[in-house]
Amino acid sequence: MTPFLTHRTLGLAMQVQNELGSHHPEIVYHRAMLEVMRAYGWRVHDRPSLSMRFRGKILTEYVPDSIVRSSLGAAVIVDFKTSKLGRVEERQMLR
């Protein structure tokens, strides 16, 4: 189910980008995506705080742009970018 959710999320992102065009600040796309994902019936958690743990200890807090959950329970972390990704961002997104 997660591959479908990921694929559909990318499709919705393309719809938003096609509708709004380019060169807007990231917050514009972020808010538009929240609208379309919620309209699609998904539960969207905007800027949730996640504790990153290692061997029982909190290493850091991570705040992704959103976490999307389908009605069937699949979840995807969504992090919006409006500029070209650098090497660090590419590695982060591929994990």
C-alpha positions in Angstrom: 0.0 0.0 0.0 2.9 2.4 0.7 4.1 2.4 -2.9 0.6 3.4 -4.0 0.5 6.2 -1.4 3.9 7.4 -2.4 3.0 7.3 -6.1 -0.3 9.1 -5.5 1.4 11.8 -3.3 3.8 12.5 -6.1 0.9 12.8 -8.5 -0.9 15.2 -6.3 2.3 17.3 -6.0 2.5 17.5 -9.8 -1.1 18.6 -9.9 -0.4 21.3 -7.4 2.7 22.5 -9.3 0.9 22.5 -12.6 -2.0 24.5 -11.2 0.1 27.0 -9.2 3.0 27.2 -11.6 6.6 27.8 -10.5 8.5 30.2 -8.4 6.3 30.5 -5.3 7.7 30.2 -1.8 7.7 26.7 -0.3 4.8 27.6 2.1 2.4 28.1 -0.8 3.0 24.6 -2.1 2.9 23.2 1.4 -0.5 24.6 2.2 -1.9 23.7 -1.2 -0.7 20.1 -0.7 -2.3 19.9 2.7 -5.6 21.0 1.1 -5.5 18.4 -1.8 -4.3 15.6 0.5 -7.0 16.2 3.0 -9.6 16.5 0.2 -8.4 13.1 -1.0 -9.5 11.7 2.4 -6.0 11.2 3.9 -5.2 12.1 7.5 -2.4 14.7 7.3 -0.3 15.6 10.3 1.2 19.0 9.6 4.8 19.5 11.0 4.7 16.7 13.5 7.6 16.4 16.0 9.3 13.0 15.8 11.9 11.8 18.3 14.8 10.1 16.6 16.0 7.4 19.0 19.1 5.2 19.1 19.6 2.5 21.7 16.8 3.9 23.8 18.1 7.4 23.8 16.7 10.4 22.0 19.3 11.7 19.6 17.3 14.7 18.2 13.8 15.9 17.3 12.9 15.8 13.7 10.1 17.9 12.3 9.1 16.8 8.7 6.7 19.0 6.8 4.0 16.4 7.1 3.1 12.8 7.6 0.3 11.4 5.4 -1.8 8.3 6.4 -4.2 6.6 4.1 -7.5 5.2 5.3 -5.9 1.8 5.2 -3.1 2.8 7.5 -0.2 3.3 5.1 2.0 6.3 6.0 4.5 8.5 4.1 6.7 11.3 5.4 6.4 14.3 3.0 9.0 17.0 2.9 8.3 19.8 0.5 11.2 21.4 -1.5 10.9 24.2 -4.0 14.6 24.6 -5.0 17.1 22.3 -6.5 18.2 19.6 -4.1 21.8 19.4 -3.0 23.6 16.1 -2.3 22.6 16.2 1.4 18.9 16.7 0.6 19.0 13.9 -2.0 20.6 11.5 0.5 18.1 12.5 3.1 15.1 12.0 0.8 16.3 8.6 -0.4 16.5 7.1 3.1 
